[in-house]
């Protein structure tokens, strides 16, 4: 029987007590120290009148200790992402009935709570290995019933301004972690370096729980130390330096981070030599990007998952890898397909959403096939392939179905295009809103060339005829991107709808052979 992550830590604290478990910027915890810290804070949480615990901290060993203590204490833990707006954080607090916030940014949260009309009842200060944090108790937050057994509430960005809380139990988290440990062949001498925020379920589970199950070490550096500065910046040199200095053997990237890593190494920057498994997910990855990574000797493996299925459900591995697929379903996962091709998953599904009635018996953790919203298929060897999002597929005026993600992957393979959002519902040709890598005439001309190259490999009905330059990048902070890199199409469409419709009115020629121009005549 697979050990839980808490039981595994207890085991390693006895078998290898002095081995490093968590490493931060200044402090580290051995397995003996980690087990003791979890017991200490779990006892405090059990004795606390707080119902639900929110984590609002930068990446660090402290984040992991408090998360694991909540799991051990059996109290629901709700990570609050740093990229959420003040309005989204206030919504999450009320939506989940959060009455305790553990944070290393107390002044920021004091101001946020005051602005939202949320009363602070008391503030306590705690310390772990010299790192102080505040325990903020909230006074006027109504209790909200969560499904029985909820230990984690992870908020998805969704398609609207209000995030949705996915309630998960310990069994679901354990199933996925055990499957990932087996699929990635985790071992005690691994050194995982977290690049993504720990508030992201994928990093929380695969970047902390899985290495600790293996008796390995997790390097949990502040996000700025791994190259994420402010809300939008990426310093790829810092990210590379962190991977090299920590001698990372494993890490997790989004497609955008992988693209930056590949481009930097292609440009001559040194590559991390110890890496053996780089998982990439959160959004579809273009096959040509994976081929470029492979040419550099980077061990990159694409996977697929969703919060409602406790993160990862399929993954390419060292023994079973096919570029263009998201890998084979993990050991715990079951897959089937609806008549329209929608992927249905079972094995470790949610208990319910915050604010909704809990799923009825027979609908939860392992028996219900959850509609993922993604369209796909299994090939003859059992590899899962994604076509696009069910709700995103549009039909052109010629009756052709187009998955915009497919076209966008081809566009963003070119270094001239940072991001792209494709539209064309009920139209004779498609339009892209593009974030160029630069605003010079040369940069815009390079976008034209990139679109021409992408159109050569796309069928005529999927090609881009005209494009519009985006006013700003698509980001979580402006509500146009989810935390894991998926476009929020409704928000992007709302902002650019008038310009796109004007373009359609002005351009009636459906000849697709000309080079596109930004808003001009093709």
C-alpha positions in Angstrom: 0.0 0.0 0.0 1.3 3.5 -0.9 2.3 5.7 2.0 0.7 9.1 2.5 3.1 12.0 2.2 2.9 12.5 6.0 3.6 8.8 6.7 6.5 9.0 4.1 8.1 12.0 5.9 7.8 10.1 9.2 9.5 7.1 7.6 12.3 9.2 6.1 12.8 11.0 9.4 13.8 7.7 10.9 15.6 6.1 8.0 17.5 9.2 6.8 17.0 11.8 9.5 19.8 14.1 8.5 19.1 14.1 4.7 17.9 17.5 3.4 14.1 17.6 2.8 13.4 21.3 2.1 15.9 24.0 1.0 15.1 27.7 0.9 17.2 30.8 0.2 18.7 30.9 3.6 17.4 27.9 5.6 17.0 24.2 5.1 15.2 21.4 7.0 16.3 17.8 7.3 13.7 15.1 7.3 14.0 15.0 11.1 13.4 18.7 11.4 10.6 18.7 8.8 8.7 15.9 10.7 9.0 17.9 14.0 7.9 21.1 12.4 4.9 19.5 10.9 3.9 18.0 14.2 4.4 21.3 16.0 2.2 23.4 13.6 -0.4 20.6 13.1 -0.9 20.6 16.9 -1.4 24.4 16.9 -3.9 24.1 14.0 -5.8 21.4 15.8 -6.1 23.6 18.9 -7.0 26.6 16.9 -10.7 27.6 16.5 -10.0 28.5 12.8 -12.1 26.5 10.4 -10.2 27.0 7.2 -6.6 28.0 6.7 -5.4 30.2 3.8 -1.8 30.3 2.7 -0.6 33.6 1.3 3.2 33.3 1.2 6.0 33.3 -1.3 7.7 30.0 -2.2 9.7 28.8 0.7 10.1 25.8 3.1 7.7 27.6 5.4 4.9 27.3 2.7 5.4 23.6 2.5 5.5 23.1 6.3 2.3 24.9 6.8 0.6 23.2 4.0 1.6 19.8 5.3 0.7 20.7 8.8 -2.8 21.6 7.6 -3.0 18.2 5.9 -1.9 16.4 9.0 -4.3 18.4 11.2 -7.2 17.6 8.8 -8.1 21.3 8.3 -8.9 22.6 4.8 -6.0 24.5 3.3 -6.7 27.1 0.7 -3.6 28.5 -1.2 -4.2 32.1 -2.3 -2.2 32.8 -5.5 0.0 35.9 -5.6 -1.4 36.8 -9.0 -5.0 37.0 -7.9 -6.4 40.5 -7.8 -7.6 42.0 -4.5 -11.2 41.4 -5.6 -10.5 37.7 -6.4 -8.8 37.2 -3.0 -11.7 38.8 -1.2 -14.1 36.6 -3.1 -12.1 33.5 -2.3 -12.1 34.4 1.4 -15.9 34.8 1.6 -16.6 31.9 -0.8 -14.6 29.3 1.2 -15.4 30.8 4.7 -11.7 31.5 5.3 -11.2 32.7 8.9 -7.4 32.4 9.2 -4.7 33.7 6.8 -1.1 32.6 7.2 1.1 35.2 5.4 4.5 36.6 5.1 3.0 39.8 3.7 0.9 41.1 6.7 0.8 44.7 5.8 -0.3 44.0 2.3 -3.1 41.8 3.6 -4.2 44.3 6.3 -4.8 46.9 3.5 -6.5 44.4 1.3 -8.8 43.2 4.0 -9.6 46.7 5.2 -10.5 47.8 1.6 -12.8 44.7 1.2 -14.6 45.4 4.5 -13.3 42.3 6.1 -12.6 42.7 9.9 -9.4 41.5 11.5 -10.1 39.9 14.9 -6.5 39.2 16.0 -3.0 38.8 14.6 -0.4 36.4 16.0 3.3 36.1 15.0 5.0 32.8 14.5 8.5 31.8 13.4 10.1 28.9 11.6 13.9 28.8 11.4 14.1 32.5 11.5 11.3 33.2 9.0 8.5 35.1 10.6 4.9 34.9 9.4 1.6 36.3 10.6 -1.5 34.4 11.6 -4.4 36.8 10.8 -7.8 35.8 12.2 -10.9 37.2 10.4 -13.8 38.3 12.4 -16.9 38.7 10.2 -16.5 35.8 7.8 -19.5 33.4 7.7 -18.8 29.7 7.9 -19.3 27.9 4.6 -20.1 24.2 4.4 -17.4 22.3 2.5 -17.8 18.7 1.4 -16.9 16.2 4.1 -13.3 15.2 3.8 -12.1 18.4 2.1 -8.4 19.0 2.9 -7.5 21.2 0.0 -9.5 23.9 -1.9 -7.7 25.0 -5.0 -9.1 28.0 -6.9 -9.2 27.9 -10.7 -9.2 31.1 -12.6 -12.2 30.1 -14.7 -13.6 32.2 -17.5 -15.1 34.9 -15.3 -13.6 37.3 -12.7 -14.6 35.1 -9.8 -12.4 32.0 -9.3 -14.0 28.7 -8.6 -13.0 26.6 -5.5 -12.3 22.9 -6.2 -12.6 20.8 -3.1 -10.3 17.8 -2.9 -9.8 15.0 -0.3 -6.6 13.4 0.9 -7.3 10.2 -1.1 -7.4 12.0 -4.4 -4.1 13.9 -3.7 -2.5 10.7 -2.6 -3.6 8.8 -5.7 -2.1 11.4 -8.0 1.1 11.8 -6.0 1.7 8.0 -6.0 1.1 7.7 -9.7 3.4 10.6 -10.4 6.1 9.1 -8.2 5.9 5.8 -10.2 5.7 7.5 -13.6 8.7 9.9 -13.0 10.7 7.2 -11.2 11.3 9.5 -8.3 14.3 8.6 -6.1 16.0 9.8 -3.0 18.8 11.6 -4.7 16.5 13.8 -6.8 16.7 17.5 -6.3 13.5 19.2 -7.4 13.6 23.0 -8.0 10.3 24.8 -7.9 9.9 27.4 -10.6 6.1 27.7 -10.5 4.2 29.2 -7.5 3.4 26.6 -4.8 -0.1 28.0 -4.8 -0.5 26.2 -8.1 -1.9 22.7 -7.4 0.5 21.1 -10.0 3.6 22.5 -8.2 2.1 21.9 -4.7 1.5 18.2 -5.5 4.2 17.3 -8.0 6.8 19.7 -6.7 6.5 19.0 -3.0 4.5 15.9 -2.2 6.1 13.7 -4.9 9.8 14.4 -4.0 9.0 14.0 -0.3 7.4 10.6 -1.0 10.7 9.6 -2.6 12.9 10.9 0.2 14.3 13.5 -2.1 15.0 17.3 -1.5 12.8 20.2 -2.7 14.5 23.6 -3.4 11.8 26.2 -2.6 13.3 29.5 -3.5 11.5 32.9 -3.5 10.0 33.4 -6.9 12.2 36.4 -7.6 15.2 34.1 -7.1 14.1 31.8 -9.9 13.5 34.7 -12.3 9.9 35.7 -11.7 10.0 39.4 -10.9 6.9 41.4 -10.0 3.8 40.3 -11.7 5.0 39.9 -15.3 8.7 39.7 -15.6 10.8 36.6 -16.4 14.6 36.7 -16.1 15.5 33.6 -17.9 19.2 33.9 -16.8 18.1 33.8 -13.2 15.9 30.7 -13.8 18.8 29.0 -15.6 21.2 30.0 -12.8 18.9 28.6 -10.1 18.5 25.2 -12.0 22.3 25.0 -12.4 23.3 26.1 -8.9 20.8 23.8 -7.2 21.9 21.0 -9.6 18.2 20.4 -10.3 17.3 16.9 -11.5 13.6 17.7 -11.9 11.5 20.8 -12.4 8.1 21.7 -13.8 7.5 24.4 -16.5 4.6 26.0 -18.4 4.9 26.1 -22.2 6.0 29.8 -22.0 8.8 29.0 -19.5 9.9 26.1 -21.7 10.0 28.3 -24.7 12.2 30.9 -22.9 14.5 28.1 -21.6 14.9 26.6 -25.1 15.5 30.0 -26.7 18.1 30.9 -24.1 20.1 27.7 -24.5 19.9 28.0 -28.3 21.3 31.5 -27.9 24.3 30.1 -26.1 23.4 30.2 -22.4 24.7 27.2 -20.4 22.2 24.4 -20.0 21.5 22.6 -16.6 23.4 19.4 -16.9 21.8 17.4 -14.1 18.2 17.5 -15.3 16.6 14.1 -15.9 12.9 15.0 -15.9 11.4 18.3 -17.0 7.6 18.1 -16.8 5.7 20.7 -18.9 2.0 21.3 -18.7 -0.8 23.8 -17.9 -1.5 24.4 -21.6 -0.9 22.5 -24.9 2.8 22.4 -26.1 3.7 22.7 -29.7 5.4 19.6 -31.1 8.1 21.7 -32.7 9.0 23.3 -29.4 9.4 19.8 -27.9 11.5 18.8 -30.9 13.8 21.8 -30.3 14.1 20.9 -26.6 15.0 17.3 -27.6 17.7 18.6 -30.0 19.3 20.4 -27.1 19.2 17.2 -25.0 16.6 18.5 -22.6 14.6 15.7 -21.0 11.1 17.3 -21.5 7.9 15.4 -21.0 4.5 16.9 -21.7 1.6 16.0 -19.4 -2.1 16.9 -18.9 -4.3 17.5 -16.0 -7.0 19.7 -14.4 -7.8 20.8 -10.9 -11.1 18.8 -10.8 -9.0 15.7 -11.2 -6.5 16.7 -8.5 -4.0 17.8 -11.2 -2.2 15.4 -13.5 -4.0 12.6 -15.3 -1.6 11.8 -18.1 2.1 12.1 -18.7 4.8 11.2 -21.1 7.6 9.3 -19.4 11.1 8.0 -20.1 9.7 4.6 -21.0 6.6 5.8 -22.9 7.0 9.1 -24.8 5.3 10.3 -28.0 5.7 13.9 -29.1 2.3 15.4 -30.0 0.6 13.5 -27.3 0.2 14.3 -23.6 1.3 10.8 -22.7 -0.5 7.8 -21.4 -3.0 8.0 -18.5 -1.4 7.6 -15.1 -1.9 4.4 -13.1 -4.9 5.7 -11.1 -6.7 7.4 -14.0 -9.5 5.9 -16.2 -10.4 7.6 -19.5 -13.3 7.3 -21.9 -14.9 9.6 -24.4 -18.3 11.2 -25.0 -19.9 11.0 -28.4 -18.5 14.4 -29.4 -15.0 13.4 -28.4 -14.9 15.1 -25.0 -12.4 13.4 -22.6 -14.1 11.9 -19.5 -11.7 11.1 -16.6 -12.2 9.1 -13.4 -9.9 8.0 -10.6 -9.3 11.0 -8.4 -12.0 13.6 -9.0 -13.2 16.5 -6.9 -15.7 16.3 -4.0 -17.5 19.4 -5.3 -17.1 23.1 -5.7 -17.3 25.7 -2.9 -20.8 27.2 -2.8 -22.4 24.2 -4.5 -24.0 21.1 -3.1 -21.4 18.3 -2.6 -21.5 15.6 -5.2 -23.8 12.7 -4.2 -22.5 9.2 -3.3 -21.3 7.6 -6.5 -20.3 10.9 -8.1 -17.0 11.5 -6.3 -13.4 10.6 -6.0 -13.1 7.4 -8.0 -16.4 6.4 -9.5 -17.6 9.3 -11.6 -16.2 10.1 -15.0 -15.6 13.8 -15.0 -16.3 15.8 -18.2 -12.9 17.6 -18.8 -14.2 20.0 -21.4 -11.3 18.9 -23.6 -11.6 17.1 -26.9 -9.2 14.3 -27.7 -8.5 10.7 -28.5 -6.3 7.7 -27.6 -4.1 6.4 -30.4 -3.4 2.7 -31.1 -0.7 2.6 -28.4 -2.7 4.2 -25.7 -1.2 7.8 -25.9 -3.7 10.6 -25.2 -4.0 13.4 -27.8 -5.7 16.7 -27.2 -7.5 18.5 -30.0 -8.8 21.6 -28.2 -11.3 22.9 -25.7 -14.8 21.8 -26.3 -16.2 25.3 -25.6 -13.4 27.0 -27.6 -14.0 25.2 -30.9 -15.6 27.5 -33.5 -17.2 26.8 -36.8 -16.4 28.9 -39.8 -19.0 30.1 -42.2 -17.8 27.3 -44.5 -18.8 24.8 -41.8 -15.3 23.8 -40.8 -14.5 23.2 -37.1 -11.4 25.0 -35.8 -9.7 24.4 -32.4 -8.0 27.8 -31.8 -5.3 26.2 -29.6 -4.0 24.3 -32.5 -3.5 27.4 -34.6 -2.1 29.4 -31.7 0.5 26.7 -31.0 1.8 27.1 -34.6 1.9 30.9 -34.3 3.7 31.0 -31.0 6.4 28.6 -32.2 7.9 31.6 -34.1 10.1 33.8 -31.8 8.4 36.9 -33.2 5.1 36.0 -31.5 4.9 35.9 -27.8 1.2 35.2 -27.5 -1.8 34.7 -29.9 -5.6 34.4 -29.5 -7.5 33.2 -32.6 -11.1 34.0 -33.5 -13.3 33.1 -36.5 -16.8 31.9 -35.4 -19.2 32.0 -38.4 -16.7 34.0 -40.4 -15.0 33.1 -43.8 -11.5 33.6 -42.4 -9.7 33.8 -39.1 -8.3 36.7 -37.1 -5.6 36.6 -34.5 -4.9 39.1 -31.7 -1.1 38.9 -31.3 1.4 40.0 -28.7 4.5 40.7 -30.7 8.0 40.4 -29.2 8.7 44.1 -29.8 6.9 47.2 -31.2 9.4 48.2 -33.9 8.6 48.1 -37.6 11.0 45.2 -37.8 9.2 43.3 -35.0 5.8 43.8 -36.8 7.3 42.6 -40.1 8.6 39.6 -38.3 5.1 38.8 -37.1 3.9 38.9 -40.8 6.6 36.4 -41.7 5.7 34.2 -38.7 2.1 34.1 -39.8 3.0 33.2 -43.3 5.2 30.3 -42.1 2.4 29.1 -39.8 -0.1 29.3 -42.7 2.1 27.0 -44.8 1.5 24.1 -42.4 -2.2 24.8 -41.7 -5.1 23.8 -43.8 -6.8 26.7 -45.6 -9.8 26.9 -43.2 -7.5 27.3 -40.2 -5.1 29.9 -41.5 -4.9 33.5 -40.3 -5.6 36.2 -42.8 -5.5 39.3 -40.6 -4.1 40.2 -37.2 -4.4 42.9 -34.6 -1.6 43.9 -32.2 -2.6 43.4 -28.6 -2.7 46.4 -26.3 -0.8 44.5 -23.7 0.3 40.9 -23.0 -2.3 38.4 -21.9 -1.7 38.0 -18.1 -3.4 36.7 -15.0 -3.2 40.2 -13.6 -5.4 41.7 -16.3 -7.8 38.8 -16.4 -6.8 37.5 -19.8 -4.7 34.4 -18.7 -5.3 31.7 -16.2 -2.6 30.8 -13.7 -1.4 27.8 -15.7 -1.2 29.7 -19.0 -4.6 29.2 -20.6 -6.1 32.1 -22.5 -9.3 33.6 -21.0 -10.9 34.0 -24.4 -14.1 35.6 -23.2 -12.1 38.4 -21.6 -9.9 38.9 -24.7 -12.9 38.8 -27.0 -14.7 41.4 -24.9 -11.7 43.8 -25.1 -11.0 43.4 -28.9 -14.5 42.5 -30.2 -15.1 46.0 -31.7 -11.8 46.1 -33.5 -12.2 42.5 -34.8 -15.8 43.2 -36.1 -14.6 46.4 -37.7 -11.9 44.4 -39.4 -14.4 41.9 -40.7 -16.6 44.8 -42.0 -13.7 46.4 -43.8 -12.2 43.2 -45.3 -14.5 41.3 -47.5 -12.0 39.6 -49.7 -11.5 36.0 -48.6 -8.3 35.4 -50.6 -6.0 33.7 -48.1 -2.9 33.8 -50.2 -1.6 37.2 -49.2 0.7 38.0 -46.3 -1.4 39.3 -43.4 -0.9 42.8 -42.1 -1.9 44.3 -38.7 -5.3 45.8 -39.4 -4.3 46.7 -43.0 -5.1 45.3 -46.4 -3.9 41.8 -46.9 
